[in-house]
């Protein structure tokens, strides 16, 4: 799927439609202090191997697309609702 690198959309800070730069959202490293990560570390600690069955098959062909819209005027970042796409390519509008 092709998506434009610059879109004109509503900016809540400017309170008007302005051009926004579009970026793919990058996954942050998981925090070791979060409860789920602490539980996972506790479960996988020590002798006995992995506590859960290994996932069968392969990864899903269609992934969620997370985008960031950054206002060119005030640099405010808006994260629109994500959707599913097999592949996303940011392209120049022509």
RONUVO-415132 format. One line per field, with one value per residue: x, y, z of N, C-alpha, C, O, CB in turn; residue number from 1; residue in one letter. Coordinates in steps of 0.001 Angstrom, whole numbers, always signed. Atoms other than C-alpha are relative to their C-alpha. Glycine has a CB too. Layout:
% residues N
n_east	(X,...)
n_north	(Y,...)
n_up	(Z,...)
ca_east	(X,...)
ca_north	(Y,...)
ca_up	(Z,...)
c_east	(X,...)
c_north	(Y,...)
c_up	(Z,...)
o_east	(X,...)
o_north	(Y,...)
o_up	(Z,...)
cb_east	(X,...)
cb_north	(Y,...)
cb_up	(Z,...)
pos	(NUM,...)
code	(a,...)
***
This chain:
% residues 94
n_east	(+844,-720,+580,-807,-898,+566,+1459,+615,+992,+293,-940,+735,-668,+229,+1446,+304,-670,-1357,-744,-651,-931,+441,-1069,+404,-297,-1015,+211,-956,-409,+904,-539,-182,+714,+1427,+450,-26,-1387,-496,+609,-649,-1355,+114,+440,-1032,-1247,-413,+20,+1329,+361,+999,+1246,+1138,-287,-533,+1059,+18,+182,-788,+621,+1122,-392,+497,-354,+606,-795,+37,-623,-99,+143,-650,+404,-1153,+57,-296,-707,+841,+129,+1300,-56,+1331,+397,-738,+765,-826,-491,-1068,-1253,+247,-1116,+238,-444,+228,+1220,-332)
n_north	(-1176,-1262,-1055,-1201,-428,-1239,-63,-1159,+486,-911,-68,-491,-1148,-1158,-75,-165,+996,-378,+1158,+839,+1030,+1328,+950,+1254,+39,+1010,+714,-350,+1162,+281,-368,+1142,-249,+245,+1202,+1158,+387,+595,+1321,+834,+316,+924,+1294,+623,+40,+1272,+1240,+488,-381,-1041,+377,-20,+715,-829,-281,+864,-673,-1210,-1260,-419,-682,-1371,-618,-1306,-1144,-1106,-1179,-1243,-1219,-1124,-1271,-766,-1348,-55,+1241,+840,+1336,+645,+1413,+399,+1380,+904,+944,+1123,-31,+968,-726,-1432,-749,-1440,-503,-1416,-239,-558)
n_up	(+0,+42,-836,+218,-1085,-560,+107,-632,-945,-1106,-1120,-1163,-619,+882,+191,+1415,+834,+396,+519,-1002,+456,-409,-311,-625,-1426,-285,-1256,-1041,-782,-1119,-1302,-894,-1249,+170,-699,+904,+238,-1254,-85,+1010,-473,-1127,+504,+833,-757,-587,+766,+347,+1356,+270,-660,+917,+1251,+1080,+967,+1174,+1278,+256,-405,+831,+1234,-54,-1283,-256,+423,-953,+603,-774,+793,-679,+600,+479,-553,-1437,-352,-856,+573,-108,+380,+458,-262,+876,+804,+442,+1376,+227,+171,+98,+561,+40,+1295,+307,+761,+1311)
ca_east	(+0,+1286,+722,+1820,+4744,+2880,-842,-3056,-5020,-6406,-3925,-5507,-2893,-3180,-6947,-6854,-5838,-2090,+405,+1764,+4849,+4043,+6386,+6081,+5911,+8952,+8752,+10373,+12428,+10275,+10741,+12126,+10121,+6675,+4592,+4260,+8001,+8748,+6315,+7915,+11426,+10306,+8633,+11608,+14245,+16232,+16175,+13209,+13103,+10469,+7164,+4947,+4555,+6499,+4272,+3272,+3441,+4634,+3867,+725,+927,-982,+282,-1105,+146,+998,+1703,+2774,+1583,+3903,+2536,+4939,+3798,+4026,+5709,+2766,+2480,-868,-1215,-4190,-6115,-4131,-5338,-4104,-1954,+331,+2970,+3187,+5375,+5578,+5798,+6045,+2768,+2886)
ca_north	(+0,+3448,+6324,+9962,+11338,+14634,+14866,+17818,+17014,+18644,+19770,+20062,+22576,+24874,+24218,+24158,+21896,+22023,+19866,+16979,+14822,+11095,+8602,+4949,+4470,+2603,-27,+1114,-1283,-2988,-1642,-4203,-2576,-3283,-5923,-8199,-8171,-8878,-11795,-13111,-12877,-14654,-17448,-18036,-17832,-20870,-24484,-25948,-24238,-22014,-21902,-21466,-23493,-22179,-20467,-22751,-21722,-18335,-14687,-13067,-11797,-8626,-6316,-3226,+47,+2662,+6136,+9449,+12733,+15626,+19112,+21174,+24379,+23547,+20071,+18544,+14768,+13107,+9318,+8330,+5078,+2153,-234,-3473,-3582,-6206,-3661,+113,+2358,+6113,+7870,+11426,+12799,+13464)
ca_up	(+0,-895,+1521,+1033,+3070,+3615,+4357,+5176,+8313,+11450,+14115,+17593,+18747,+15711,+15561,+11781,+8910,+8276,+6378,+8456,+7882,+8057,+9743,+10661,+14411,+15728,+18465,+21692,+23802,+26438,+29958,+32397,+35214,+33721,+35487,+32436,+31821,+35495,+35415,+32210,+33680,+36853,+34846,+32541,+35290,+36378,+35245,+33396,+30031,+28514,+30423,+27355,+24166,+21199,+18594,+15734,+12103,+10915,+11645,+10323,+6757,+7612,+10358,+12018,+10565,+13201,+11857,+13361,+11883,+12839,+12186,+10072,+11748,+15481,+15488,+17415,+16923,+16267,+16206,+14032,+14493,+13110,+10429,+8890,+5763,+4280,+3367,+3728,+1630,+2153,-1203,-2482,-3770,-7510)
c_east	(+891,-742,+877,+844,-501,-1501,-479,-1117,-122,+1067,-746,+637,-218,-1486,-379,+690,+1357,+674,+726,+970,-448,+1226,-612,+413,+981,-274,+1089,+460,-909,+681,+76,-785,-1501,-384,+63,+1413,+607,-544,+660,+1399,-31,-347,+1103,+1325,+303,-115,-1433,-479,-1111,-1347,-1208,+338,+528,-1103,+137,-151,+863,-779,-1140,+515,-382,+254,-736,+975,-194,+766,+61,-132,+612,-318,+1251,+52,+454,+707,-788,-214,-1389,+173,-1405,-281,+715,-952,+954,+387,+1136,+1353,-338,+1249,-384,+602,-278,-1276,+383,-1189)
c_north	(+1240,+1043,+1235,+369,+1259,-20,+1274,-517,+969,-92,+567,+1226,+1255,+274,+322,-1125,+544,-1209,-727,-955,-1340,-881,-1287,+40,-1137,-633,+389,-1262,-175,+354,-1233,+172,-245,-1344,-1234,-500,-623,-1416,-970,-408,-1004,-1413,-715,-141,-1441,-1183,-375,+454,+1032,-414,-71,-806,+965,+236,-882,+855,+1239,+1232,+348,+766,+1472,+552,+1320,+1105,+1104,+1171,+1133,+1149,+1135,+1279,+780,+1388,+40,-1260,-904,-1346,-547,-1441,-424,-1466,-904,-894,-1088,+168,-996,+674,+1474,+678,+1467,+557,+1489,+123,+615,+475)
c_up	(+0,+829,-153,+1220,+679,-237,+675,+889,+1166,+1083,+1203,+646,-835,-208,-1439,-764,-446,-624,+1126,-693,+565,+219,+499,+1458,+261,+1361,+984,+711,+1208,+1313,+887,+1296,-115,+593,-898,-243,+1251,+164,-979,+453,+1151,-502,-771,+726,+424,-936,-360,-1361,-57,+574,-932,-1246,-1061,-1031,-1240,-1260,-129,+442,-959,-1222,+37,+1395,+167,-390,+1026,-592,+1009,-970,+805,-759,-413,+627,+1458,+517,+953,-687,+289,-446,-427,+347,-1002,-786,-470,-1471,-118,-85,-154,-521,-55,-1274,-106,-820,-1342,-736)
o_east	(+1852,-1968,+2101,+444,-164,-1962,+147,-2094,+649,+1453,-1234,-64,-529,-1869,-1343,+1517,+1454,+221,+1291,+646,-867,+2107,-1706,+1507,+793,-738,+2278,-255,-1295,+1864,-880,-934,-2196,+422,+497,+1644,+1394,+177,+901,+1787,+813,+179,+1191,+2299,-609,-272,-2351,-1527,-1470,-1750,-2260,+1512,+123,-1902,+1232,-718,+1923,-1925,-1205,+1511,+252,-142,-1244,+2171,-1310,+1951,-678,+586,+137,+5,+2195,+1107,+1263,+1008,-209,-427,-1849,+814,-2275,+622,+784,-2111,+2164,-426,+1927,+2347,-1313,+2348,-1404,+1787,-1148,-1538,+1202,-1065)
o_north	(+1326,+1134,+1106,+140,+1509,-200,+1772,-1087,+1922,-1188,+1695,+2041,+2316,+1380,+1043,-1848,+1656,-2336,-97,-1526,-1414,-959,-1285,+495,-2250,+39,+330,-2264,+803,+69,-2004,-787,-236,-2275,-2294,-1708,-1565,-2323,-2131,-1568,-1897,-2402,-1942,-603,-2230,-1021,-110,+3,+1659,-1564,-572,-968,+2127,-666,-1064,+1947,+1339,+1132,-148,+1487,+2299,-54,+1896,+1021,+1584,+1057,+1163,+1211,+1442,+1420,+907,+2021,+890,-1341,-1792,-1396,-545,-1709,-599,-2203,-597,-1076,-993,+556,-1161,+166,+1822,+462,+1829,+365,+2027,-695,+1532,+970)
o_up	(+765,+785,-166,+2361,+1837,-1364,+1611,+403,+1277,+1491,+1140,+1244,-294,-590,-1699,-208,-964,-425,+2020,-1734,+1720,-638,+1062,+1791,-230,+2283,+671,+705,+1849,+1505,+969,+2053,+901,+625,-448,-308,+1152,+579,-646,+314,+1226,+9,-728,+131,+674,-2146,+417,-1824,+940,+403,-534,-1579,-1111,-1281,-1771,-1217,+489,+879,-2083,-1155,-619,+2391,-795,-111,+1222,-905,+1994,-1968,+1898,-1939,+366,+658,+1831,+1708,+1577,-1898,+1431,-1462,+426,+741,-2193,-412,-265,-2311,+811,+434,-821,-9,-642,-1546,+578,-1702,-1398,-1856)
cb_east	(-961,+175,-108,-897,+1408,+655,-674,-536,+366,-1378,+1259,-116,+1509,+673,-591,+455,-876,+823,+1009,-1051,+1467,-954,+980,+626,-1300,+1422,-14,-616,+1461,-437,-861,+1481,+245,-385,-1420,-650,+830,-402,-1504,+73,+722,-1075,-1218,+201,-81,-801,+671,-973,-407,-121,-287,-385,-1267,+1248,+24,-1147,-1444,+372,+1049,-988,-644,-1518,+1527,-410,-401,+596,-769,+1348,-1510,+1546,-871,-40,-1410,-1284,+1333,-1370,+1084,-1091,+533,-132,-1556,+978,-698,-745,+464,-262,+814,-422,+386,+595,-690,+1215,-986,+708)
cb_north	(-3,+482,-445,+1162,+235,+1282,-1256,+1032,-1407,-307,+878,-1092,-273,-226,+1038,+1405,-374,+529,+443,-789,+327,-627,+578,-1228,-178,+619,-1533,+998,+136,-1487,+1097,-196,+1414,+56,+194,+354,+1212,+873,+88,+740,+1281,+500,+172,+802,+930,-269,-1138,+434,-1207,+268,+966,+1456,-721,-671,+1478,-1044,+369,+108,+1142,+872,-674,+68,+222,+136,+480,-418,+445,+88,+295,-216,+833,+120,+548,+210,+338,+694,-949,+739,-900,+222,-172,-855,+708,-1337,+1433,-788,-532,+592,-530,+707,-755,+619,+926,-992)
cb_up	(+1221,-1455,+1515,-366,-535,-643,+640,-1062,+502,+594,-355,+1018,+168,-1354,+925,-523,-1231,+1218,-1079,+832,+432,-1062,+1046,-726,+844,-38,-224,+1003,+448,+1,+663,+311,+451,-1480,+514,-1327,-444,+1221,-275,-1345,+444,+1004,-886,-1261,+1239,+1209,+790,+1027,-769,-1522,+1093,-378,-518,-663,-401,+99,-186,-1499,+37,+815,-1210,-361,+100,+1490,-1435,+1379,-1258,+802,-355,+102,+992,-1521,-117,+776,+628,+302,+559,-853,+1186,-1519,-95,+813,-1213,+211,-412,-1265,-1232,+1365,-1410,+1248,-1143,-768,+785,-825)
pos	(1,2,3,4,5,6,7,8,9,10,11,12,13,14,15,16,17,18,19,20,21,22,23,24,25,26,27,28,29,30,31,32,33,34,35,36,37,38,39,40,41,42,43,44,45,46,47,48,49,50,51,52,53,54,55,56,57,58,59,60,61,62,63,64,65,66,67,68,69,70,71,72,73,74,75,76,77,78,79,80,81,82,83,84,85,86,87,88,89,90,91,92,93,94)
code	(x,x,x,x,x,x,x,x,x,x,x,x,x,x,x,x,x,x,x,x,x,x,x,x,x,x,x,x,x,x,x,x,x,x,x,x,x,x,x,x,x,x,x,x,x,x,x,x,x,x,x,x,x,x,x,x,x,x,x,x,x,x,x,x,x,x,x,x,x,x,x,x,x,x,x,x,x,x,x,x,x,x,x,x,x,x,x,x,x,x,x,x,x,x)
***
